[in-house]
Amino acid sequence: MAKSSTRETYFSLVYIAEALIPVEVGEPTMRYLQVDEEANNEALLVILELLDECRDLVHIRMVAQKQRMERYYNRRANLHYFKVGDLIFKKMTQCTQELNAGKLGPTWEGPYRVSAVTGKGSYKLKNQEGVKFLSN
């Protein structure tokens, strides 16, 4: 089945041609009986010469689809970057949650203060007493 991003089947990208169903090989059909060996070999040579171009076009289609997906995500994403000195809460994970807290336990911990911006969306935090955390 053809993939939506490339509009090609995996078989055609690897083996250059469309797949023959095993029933067509075992049972003589019109498609199988009307094959001319010389014309078939010439057609395969032409397809082999155009294979790199076909793969390049598929690559271009894949990159274009990824760009469309990225634009769609970025239109709807609500990104917020913090500044040094902002107070934030940190989401609790299973590792940081207390042992028998249950489902009614807290889901956020903090508040923490941003002490430094280490990258895009990455921060160093410290608690109210000024103790810094190694990772956030």
VMD Tcl script that builds the backbone (N, CA, C; Angstrom):
set m [mol new atoms 408]
animate dup $m
set s [atomselect $m all]
$s set {name element resname resid chain x y z} {
  {N N MET 1 A 0.837 -1.178 0.000}
  {CA C MET 1 A 0.000 0.000 0.000}
  {C C MET 1 A 0.883 1.242 0.000}
  {N N ALA 2 A 0.504 2.237 -0.751}
  {CA C ALA 2 A 1.312 3.447 -0.870}
  {C C ALA 2 A 1.272 4.248 0.422}
  {N N LYS 3 A 2.424 4.754 0.823}
  {CA C LYS 3 A 2.521 5.569 2.032}
  {C C LYS 3 A 2.048 6.982 1.709}
  {N N SER 4 A 1.385 7.623 2.647}
  {CA C SER 4 A 0.794 8.934 2.368}
  {C C SER 4 A 1.851 10.012 2.160}
  {N N SER 5 A 2.962 9.941 2.852}
  {CA C SER 5 A 3.968 10.994 2.728}
  {C C SER 5 A 4.770 10.883 1.443}
  {N N THR 6 A 5.031 9.676 0.965}
  {CA C THR 6 A 5.867 9.497 -0.218}
  {C C THR 6 A 5.077 9.189 -1.482}
  {N N ARG 7 A 3.841 8.745 -1.328}
  {CA C ARG 7 A 2.986 8.303 -2.430}
  {C C ARG 7 A 3.627 7.152 -3.210}
  {N N GLU 8 A 4.454 6.397 -2.554}
  {CA C GLU 8 A 5.118 5.239 -3.139}
  {C C GLU 8 A 5.002 4.074 -2.164}
  {N N THR 9 A 5.119 2.854 -2.698}
  {CA C THR 9 A 5.159 1.690 -1.823}
  {C C THR 9 A 6.609 1.416 -1.452}
  {N N TYR 10 A 6.811 0.781 -0.316}
  {CA C TYR 10 A 8.170 0.439 0.087}
  {C C TYR 10 A 8.819 -0.496 -0.929}
  {N N PHE 11 A 8.032 -1.414 -1.461}
  {CA C PHE 11 A 8.555 -2.385 -2.420}
  {C C PHE 11 A 9.084 -1.678 -3.664}
  {N N SER 12 A 8.363 -0.668 -4.143}
  {CA C SER 12 A 8.797 0.013 -5.366}
  {C C SER 12 A 10.058 0.835 -5.134}
  {N N LEU 13 A 10.255 1.348 -3.918}
  {CA C LEU 13 A 11.469 2.115 -3.645}
  {C C LEU 13 A 12.694 1.225 -3.504}
  {N N VAL 14 A 12.490 -0.014 -3.089}
  {CA C VAL 14 A 13.625 -0.914 -2.894}
  {C C VAL 14 A 13.888 -1.748 -4.145}
  {N N TYR 15 A 12.834 -2.340 -4.695}
  {CA C TYR 15 A 13.001 -3.275 -5.802}
  {C C TYR 15 A 12.614 -2.691 -7.150}
  {N N ILE 16 A 12.334 -1.411 -7.235}
  {CA C ILE 16 A 12.122 -0.670 -8.459}
  {C C ILE 16 A 10.760 -0.913 -9.110}
  {N N ALA 17 A 10.106 -2.002 -8.873}
  {CA C ALA 17 A 8.862 -2.329 -9.563}
  {C C ALA 17 A 7.776 -2.646 -8.543}
  {N N GLU 18 A 6.560 -2.731 -9.034}
  {CA C GLU 18 A 5.454 -3.120 -8.176}
  {C C GLU 18 A 5.514 -4.624 -7.931}
  {N N ALA 19 A 4.965 -5.055 -6.832}
  {CA C ALA 19 A 5.006 -6.469 -6.457}
  {C C ALA 19 A 3.978 -7.266 -7.245}
  {N N LEU 20 A 4.352 -8.497 -7.597}
  {CA C LEU 20 A 3.422 -9.431 -8.218}
  {C C LEU 20 A 2.841 -10.318 -7.133}
  {N N ILE 21 A 1.561 -10.483 -7.151}
  {CA C ILE 21 A 0.915 -11.350 -6.179}
  {C C ILE 21 A 1.230 -12.792 -6.544}
  {N N PRO 22 A 1.553 -13.662 -5.587}
  {CA C PRO 22 A 1.912 -15.046 -5.908}
  {C C PRO 22 A 0.841 -15.793 -6.710}
  {N N VAL 23 A -0.408 -15.436 -6.575}
  {CA C VAL 23 A -1.466 -16.093 -7.337}
  {C C VAL 23 A -1.286 -15.817 -8.820}
  {N N GLU 24 A -0.835 -14.611 -9.180}
  {CA C GLU 24 A -0.652 -14.253 -10.578}
  {C C GLU 24 A 0.478 -15.059 -11.207}
  {N N VAL 25 A 1.459 -15.449 -10.420}
  {CA C VAL 25 A 2.567 -16.244 -10.961}
  {C C VAL 25 A 2.120 -17.691 -11.154}
  {N N GLY 26 A 1.367 -18.227 -10.224}
  {CA C GLY 26 A 0.921 -19.618 -10.300}
  {C C GLY 26 A -0.182 -19.834 -11.317}
  {N N GLU 27 A -1.136 -18.924 -11.364}
  {CA C GLU 27 A -2.242 -19.024 -12.303}
  {C C GLU 27 A -1.951 -18.125 -13.497}
  {N N PRO 28 A -2.032 -18.641 -14.700}
  {CA C PRO 28 A -1.771 -17.787 -15.874}
  {C C PRO 28 A -2.874 -16.744 -16.055}
  {N N THR 29 A -2.498 -15.456 -15.934}
  {CA C THR 29 A -3.432 -14.362 -16.145}
  {C C THR 29 A -2.990 -13.592 -17.375}
  {N N MET 30 A -3.825 -12.667 -17.836}
  {CA C MET 30 A -3.480 -11.869 -19.020}
  {C C MET 30 A -2.234 -11.027 -18.756}
  {N N ARG 31 A -2.114 -10.518 -17.567}
  {CA C ARG 31 A -0.953 -9.699 -17.216}
  {C C ARG 31 A 0.328 -10.522 -17.301}
  {N N TYR 32 A 0.259 -11.735 -16.849}
  {CA C TYR 32 A 1.447 -12.589 -16.807}
  {C C TYR 32 A 1.760 -13.164 -18.193}
  {N N LEU 33 A 0.749 -13.463 -18.990}
  {CA C LEU 33 A 0.966 -14.085 -20.298}
  {C C LEU 33 A 1.456 -13.100 -21.349}
  {N N GLN 34 A 1.113 -11.844 -21.253}
  {CA C GLN 34 A 1.470 -10.874 -22.283}
  {C C GLN 34 A 2.814 -10.205 -22.045}
  {N N VAL 35 A 3.661 -10.776 -21.226}
  {CA C VAL 35 A 4.971 -10.197 -20.938}
  {C C VAL 35 A 5.933 -10.542 -22.062}
  {N N ASP 36 A 6.590 -9.518 -22.586}
  {CA C ASP 36 A 7.632 -9.700 -23.595}
  {C C ASP 36 A 8.971 -9.515 -22.883}
  {N N GLU 37 A 9.834 -10.525 -22.941}
  {CA C GLU 37 A 11.101 -10.499 -22.193}
  {C C GLU 37 A 11.970 -9.303 -22.574}
  {N N GLU 38 A 12.135 -9.033 -23.863}
  {CA C GLU 38 A 13.013 -7.935 -24.286}
  {C C GLU 38 A 12.446 -6.582 -23.866}
  {N N ALA 39 A 11.158 -6.400 -24.079}
  {CA C ALA 39 A 10.529 -5.132 -23.698}
  {C C ALA 39 A 10.574 -4.966 -22.177}
  {N N ASN 40 A 10.412 -6.064 -21.454}
  {CA C ASN 40 A 10.471 -6.020 -20.006}
  {C C ASN 40 A 11.865 -5.625 -19.521}
  {N N ASN 41 A 12.897 -6.205 -20.123}
  {CA C ASN 41 A 14.272 -5.868 -19.732}
  {C C ASN 41 A 14.597 -4.412 -20.040}
  {N N GLU 42 A 14.142 -3.915 -21.201}
  {CA C GLU 42 A 14.384 -2.509 -21.548}
  {C C GLU 42 A 13.658 -1.582 -20.571}
  {N N ALA 43 A 12.441 -1.941 -20.216}
  {CA C ALA 43 A 11.683 -1.119 -19.273}
  {C C ALA 43 A 12.363 -1.110 -17.904}
  {N N LEU 44 A 12.888 -2.263 -17.472}
  {CA C LEU 44 A 13.592 -2.321 -16.191}
  {C C LEU 44 A 14.859 -1.467 -16.208}
  {N N LEU 45 A 15.575 -1.444 -17.344}
  {CA C LEU 45 A 16.773 -0.604 -17.449}
  {C C LEU 45 A 16.410 0.882 -17.356}
  {N N VAL 46 A 15.324 1.266 -17.998}
  {CA C VAL 46 A 14.879 2.661 -17.927}
  {C C VAL 46 A 14.498 3.012 -16.493}
  {N N ILE 47 A 13.790 2.116 -15.838}
  {CA C ILE 47 A 13.382 2.361 -14.450}
  {C C ILE 47 A 14.608 2.439 -13.543}
  {N N LEU 48 A 15.615 1.598 -13.788}
  {CA C LEU 48 A 16.849 1.646 -12.991}
  {C C LEU 48 A 17.553 2.982 -13.139}
  {N N GLU 49 A 17.546 3.536 -14.352}
  {CA C GLU 49 A 18.184 4.826 -14.563}
  {C C GLU 49 A 17.438 5.943 -13.844}
  {N N LEU 50 A 16.138 5.815 -13.721}
  {CA C LEU 50 A 15.331 6.849 -13.087}
  {C C LEU 50 A 15.133 6.627 -11.589}
  {N N LEU 51 A 15.707 5.551 -11.057}
  {CA C LEU 51 A 15.482 5.212 -9.652}
  {C C LEU 51 A 16.002 6.287 -8.702}
  {N N ASP 52 A 17.209 6.805 -8.948}
  {CA C ASP 52 A 17.762 7.837 -8.065}
  {C C ASP 52 A 16.897 9.094 -8.082}
  {N N GLU 53 A 16.401 9.447 -9.260}
  {CA C GLU 53 A 15.532 10.613 -9.367}
  {C C GLU 53 A 14.226 10.379 -8.605}
  {N N CYS 54 A 13.693 9.185 -8.690}
  {CA C CYS 54 A 12.465 8.840 -7.969}
  {C C CYS 54 A 12.699 8.923 -6.464}
  {N N ARG 55 A 13.808 8.417 -5.999}
  {CA C ARG 55 A 14.126 8.464 -4.566}
  {C C ARG 55 A 14.325 9.904 -4.102}
  {N N ASP 56 A 14.944 10.748 -4.947}
  {CA C ASP 56 A 15.109 12.157 -4.590}
  {C C ASP 56 A 13.758 12.852 -4.466}
  {N N LEU 57 A 12.851 12.572 -5.390}
  {CA C LEU 57 A 11.516 13.171 -5.324}
  {C C LEU 57 A 10.771 12.719 -4.065}
  {N N VAL 58 A 10.922 11.450 -3.711}
  {CA C VAL 58 A 10.286 10.933 -2.498}
  {C C VAL 58 A 10.875 11.623 -1.273}
  {N N HIS 59 A 12.184 11.826 -1.263}
  {CA C HIS 59 A 12.830 12.509 -0.141}
  {C C HIS 59 A 12.311 13.943 -0.017}
  {N N ILE 60 A 12.152 14.631 -1.138}
  {CA C ILE 60 A 11.633 16.005 -1.120}
  {C C ILE 60 A 10.211 16.027 -0.562}
  {N N ARG 61 A 9.376 15.058 -0.965}
  {CA C ARG 61 A 7.998 14.988 -0.456}
  {C C ARG 61 A 7.979 14.738 1.046}
  {N N MET 62 A 8.891 13.869 1.527}
  {CA C MET 62 A 8.946 13.580 2.966}
  {C C MET 62 A 9.356 14.817 3.763}
  {N N VAL 63 A 10.353 15.555 3.269}
  {CA C VAL 63 A 10.803 16.769 3.964}
  {C C VAL 63 A 9.681 17.806 3.973}
  {N N ALA 64 A 8.966 17.948 2.852}
  {CA C ALA 64 A 7.858 18.907 2.788}
  {C C ALA 64 A 6.760 18.534 3.777}
  {N N GLN 65 A 6.467 17.243 3.904}
  {CA C GLN 65 A 5.433 16.825 4.860}
  {C C GLN 65 A 5.875 17.108 6.294}
  {N N LYS 66 A 7.144 16.872 6.611}
  {CA C LYS 66 A 7.641 17.157 7.956}
  {C C LYS 66 A 7.561 18.650 8.261}
  {N N GLN 67 A 7.835 19.491 7.259}
  {CA C GLN 67 A 7.727 20.932 7.457}
  {C C GLN 67 A 6.269 21.348 7.686}
  {N N ARG 68 A 5.342 20.730 6.953}
  {CA C ARG 68 A 3.923 21.024 7.167}
  {C C ARG 68 A 3.496 20.625 8.578}
  {N N MET 69 A 3.961 19.458 9.042}
  {CA C MET 69 A 3.631 19.015 10.400}
  {C C MET 69 A 4.212 19.964 11.441}
  {N N GLU 70 A 5.436 20.436 11.222}
  {CA C GLU 70 A 6.073 21.354 12.157}
  {C C GLU 70 A 5.321 22.681 12.211}
  {N N ARG 71 A 4.917 23.209 11.043}
  {CA C ARG 71 A 4.148 24.449 11.025}
  {C C ARG 71 A 2.817 24.272 11.749}
  {N N TYR 72 A 2.156 23.140 11.544}
  {CA C TYR 72 A 0.881 22.862 12.206}
  {C C TYR 72 A 1.062 22.833 13.725}
  {N N TYR 73 A 2.113 22.173 14.181}
  {CA C TYR 73 A 2.378 22.097 15.621}
  {C C TYR 73 A 2.697 23.481 16.185}
  {N N ASN 74 A 3.571 24.218 15.510}
  {CA C ASN 74 A 3.997 25.516 16.024}
  {C C ASN 74 A 2.852 26.527 16.057}
  {N N ARG 75 A 1.867 26.387 15.169}
  {CA C ARG 75 A 0.713 27.272 15.191}
  {C C ARG 75 A -0.120 27.067 16.445}
  {N N ARG 76 A -0.177 25.827 16.919}
  {CA C ARG 76 A -1.046 25.507 18.033}
  {C C ARG 76 A -0.317 25.393 19.371}
  {N N ALA 77 A 0.995 25.316 19.338}
  {CA C ALA 77 A 1.753 25.177 20.579}
  {C C ALA 77 A 1.754 26.497 21.339}
  {N N ASN 78 A 1.553 26.417 22.618}
  {CA C ASN 78 A 1.547 27.604 23.457}
  {C C ASN 78 A 2.807 27.561 24.317}
  {N N LEU 79 A 3.919 27.978 23.748}
  {CA C LEU 79 A 5.197 27.914 24.445}
  {C C LEU 79 A 5.377 29.145 25.328}
  {N N HIS 80 A 5.923 28.918 26.506}
  {CA C HIS 80 A 6.185 30.010 27.433}
  {C C HIS 80 A 7.587 29.832 27.993}
  {N N TYR 81 A 8.382 30.869 27.900}
  {CA C TYR 81 A 9.739 30.815 28.426}
  {C C TYR 81 A 9.809 31.672 29.678}
  {N N PHE 82 A 10.517 31.175 30.678}
  {CA C PHE 82 A 10.633 31.859 31.954}
  {C C PHE 82 A 11.888 32.721 31.980}
  {N N LYS 83 A 11.863 33.732 32.851}
  {CA C LYS 83 A 13.016 34.609 33.032}
  {C C LYS 83 A 13.636 34.329 34.399}
  {N N VAL 84 A 14.856 34.772 34.596}
  {CA C VAL 84 A 15.532 34.600 35.883}
  {C C VAL 84 A 14.737 35.342 36.942}
  {N N GLY 85 A 14.444 34.665 38.034}
  {CA C GLY 85 A 13.694 35.257 39.131}
  {C C GLY 85 A 12.227 34.861 39.145}
  {N N ASP 86 A 11.717 34.237 38.093}
  {CA C ASP 86 A 10.316 33.809 38.073}
  {C C ASP 86 A 10.096 32.661 39.050}
  {N N LEU 87 A 8.923 32.651 39.681}
  {CA C LEU 87 A 8.532 31.545 40.549}
  {C C LEU 87 A 7.734 30.547 39.732}
  {N N ILE 88 A 8.078 29.267 39.849}
  {CA C ILE 88 A 7.391 28.235 39.078}
  {C C ILE 88 A 7.123 27.020 39.957}
  {N N PHE 89 A 6.192 26.190 39.512}
  {CA C PHE 89 A 5.955 24.882 40.111}
  {C C PHE 89 A 6.510 23.834 39.167}
  {N N LYS 90 A 6.986 22.734 39.722}
  {CA C LYS 90 A 7.552 21.649 38.925}
  {C C LYS 90 A 6.627 20.444 39.019}
  {N N LYS 91 A 6.329 19.821 37.878}
  {CA C LYS 91 A 5.435 18.671 37.846}
  {C C LYS 91 A 6.110 17.492 38.538}
  {N N MET 92 A 5.366 16.812 39.399}
  {CA C MET 92 A 5.895 15.635 40.095}
  {C C MET 92 A 5.835 14.424 39.179}
  {N N THR 93 A 6.842 13.605 39.239}
  {CA C THR 93 A 6.853 12.340 38.505}
  {C C THR 93 A 6.709 11.202 39.510}
  {N N GLN 94 A 6.628 9.990 39.017}
  {CA C GLN 94 A 6.524 8.848 39.922}
  {C C GLN 94 A 7.756 8.721 40.804}
  {N N CYS 95 A 8.894 9.120 40.275}
  {CA C CYS 95 A 10.139 9.005 41.046}
  {C C CYS 95 A 10.176 9.996 42.202}
  {N N THR 96 A 9.623 11.196 41.998}
  {CA C THR 96 A 9.706 12.217 43.030}
  {C C THR 96 A 8.493 12.224 43.951}
  {N N GLN 97 A 7.479 11.457 43.630}
  {CA C GLN 97 A 6.260 11.427 44.436}
  {C C GLN 97 A 6.489 10.597 45.711}
  {N N GLU 98 A 5.799 10.960 46.780}
  {CA C GLU 98 A 5.909 10.200 48.020}
  {C C GLU 98 A 5.352 8.804 47.825}
  {N N LEU 99 A 5.838 7.844 48.627}
  {CA C LEU 99 A 5.448 6.462 48.430}
  {C C LEU 99 A 3.964 6.249 48.634}
  {N N ASN 100 A 3.271 6.329 49.463}
  {CA C ASN 100 A 1.864 5.983 49.557}
  {C C ASN 100 A 0.976 7.212 49.420}
  {N N ALA 101 A 1.280 8.111 48.477}
  {CA C ALA 101 A 0.506 9.335 48.315}
  {C C ALA 101 A -0.845 9.054 47.667}
  {N N GLY 102 A -0.923 8.067 46.788}
  {CA C GLY 102 A -2.183 7.740 46.134}
  {C C GLY 102 A -2.546 8.759 45.066}
  {N N LYS 103 A -3.761 8.614 44.546}
  {CA C LYS 103 A -4.152 9.498 43.454}
  {C C LYS 103 A -4.564 10.885 43.933}
  {N N LEU 104 A -4.795 11.043 45.220}
  {CA C LEU 104 A -5.150 12.356 45.745}
  {C C LEU 104 A -3.943 13.127 46.256}
  {N N GLY 105 A -2.767 12.597 46.044}
  {CA C GLY 105 A -1.550 13.276 46.464}
  {C C GLY 105 A -1.254 14.459 45.566}
  {N N PRO 106 A -0.291 15.289 45.951}
  {CA C PRO 106 A 0.029 16.477 45.146}
  {C C PRO 106 A 0.627 16.094 43.794}
  {N N THR 107 A 0.302 16.897 42.764}
  {CA C THR 107 A 0.850 16.648 41.428}
  {C C THR 107 A 1.933 17.658 41.072}
  {N N TRP 108 A 2.079 18.713 41.873}
  {CA C TRP 108 A 3.096 19.722 41.622}
  {C C TRP 108 A 3.937 19.889 42.880}
  {N N GLU 109 A 5.194 20.229 42.697}
  {CA C GLU 109 A 6.047 20.521 43.841}
  {C C GLU 109 A 6.657 21.903 43.662}
  {N N GLY 110 A 6.947 22.524 44.745}
  {CA C GLY 110 A 7.544 23.843 44.635}
  {C C GLY 110 A 6.907 24.791 45.625}
  {N N PRO 111 A 7.034 26.041 45.514}
  {CA C PRO 111 A 7.512 26.801 44.357}
  {C C PRO 111 A 9.039 26.858 44.305}
  {N N TYR 112 A 9.536 26.996 43.100}
  {CA C TYR 112 A 10.964 27.144 42.856}
  {C C TYR 112 A 11.204 28.457 42.139}
  {N N ARG 113 A 12.401 28.975 42.279}
  {CA C ARG 113 A 12.777 30.212 41.589}
  {C C ARG 113 A 13.798 29.867 40.504}
  {N N VAL 114 A 13.637 30.446 39.331}
  {CA C VAL 114 A 14.579 30.226 38.229}
  {C C VAL 114 A 15.840 31.006 38.543}
  {N N SER 115 A 16.972 30.292 38.672}
  {CA C SER 115 A 18.228 30.975 38.995}
  {C C SER 115 A 19.069 31.244 37.753}
  {N N ALA 116 A 18.910 30.446 36.702}
  {CA C ALA 116 A 19.661 30.677 35.465}
  {C C ALA 116 A 18.948 29.990 34.305}
  {N N VAL 117 A 19.063 30.589 33.126}
  {CA C VAL 117 A 18.533 29.979 31.910}
  {C C VAL 117 A 19.707 29.292 31.227}
  {N N THR 118 A 19.641 27.966 31.109}
  {CA C THR 118 A 20.765 27.214 30.535}
  {C C THR 118 A 20.581 26.895 29.059}
  {N N GLY 119 A 19.425 27.110 28.530}
  {CA C GLY 119 A 19.165 26.837 27.120}
  {C C GLY 119 A 17.712 27.137 26.812}
  {N N LYS 120 A 17.284 26.795 25.618}
  {CA C LYS 120 A 15.905 27.049 25.203}
  {C C LYS 120 A 14.984 26.075 25.930}
  {N N GLY 121 A 14.269 26.570 26.929}
  {CA C GLY 121 A 13.361 25.726 27.700}
  {C C GLY 121 A 14.031 24.954 28.811}
  {N N SER 122 A 15.293 25.251 29.131}
  {CA C SER 122 A 16.022 24.554 30.180}
  {C C SER 122 A 16.495 25.578 31.214}
  {N N TYR 123 A 16.272 25.241 32.489}
  {CA C TYR 123 A 16.544 26.198 33.555}
  {C C TYR 123 A 17.232 25.523 34.738}
  {N N LYS 124 A 17.943 26.335 35.516}
  {CA C LYS 124 A 18.444 25.879 36.810}
  {C C LYS 124 A 17.519 26.452 37.861}
  {N N LEU 125 A 17.127 25.597 38.819}
  {CA C LEU 125 A 16.160 26.001 39.824}
  {C C LEU 125 A 16.790 26.008 41.207}
  {N N LYS 126 A 16.203 26.827 42.068}
  {CA C LYS 126 A 16.565 26.781 43.480}
  {C C LYS 126 A 15.285 26.970 44.287}
  {N N ASN 127 A 15.265 26.383 45.473}
  {CA C ASN 127 A 14.051 26.488 46.293}
  {C C ASN 127 A 14.075 27.782 47.086}
  {N N GLN 128 A 13.113 27.972 47.979}
  {CA C GLN 128 A 12.967 29.216 48.731}
  {C C GLN 128 A 14.151 29.483 49.665}
  {N N GLU 129 A 14.811 28.396 50.120}
  {CA C GLU 129 A 15.968 28.559 50.998}
  {C C GLU 129 A 17.243 28.830 50.207}
  {N N GLY 130 A 17.222 28.748 48.904}
  {CA C GLY 130 A 18.373 29.034 48.081}
  {C C GLY 130 A 19.169 27.799 47.702}
  {N N VAL 131 A 18.667 26.590 47.988}
  {CA C VAL 131 A 19.363 25.357 47.630}
  {C C VAL 131 A 19.130 25.076 46.147}
  {N N LYS 132 A 20.218 24.934 45.388}
  {CA C LYS 132 A 20.096 24.710 43.946}
  {C C LYS 132 A 19.919 23.226 43.645}
  {N N PHE 133 A 19.201 22.919 42.570}
  {CA C PHE 133 A 19.004 21.539 42.109}
  {C C PHE 133 A 19.916 21.279 40.927}
  {N N LEU 134 A 20.406 20.037 40.814}
  {CA C LEU 134 A 21.334 19.703 39.726}
  {C C LEU 134 A 20.640 19.671 38.380}
  {N N SER 135 A 19.453 19.065 38.314}
  {CA C SER 135 A 18.743 18.980 37.042}
  {C C SER 135 A 17.291 19.333 37.266}
  {N N ASN 136 A 16.618 19.752 36.189}
  {CA C ASN 136 A 15.210 20.084 36.316}
  {C C ASN 136 A 14.467 19.474 35.185}
}
mol reanalyze $m
mol bondsrecalc $m
mol representation Tube
mol addrep $m
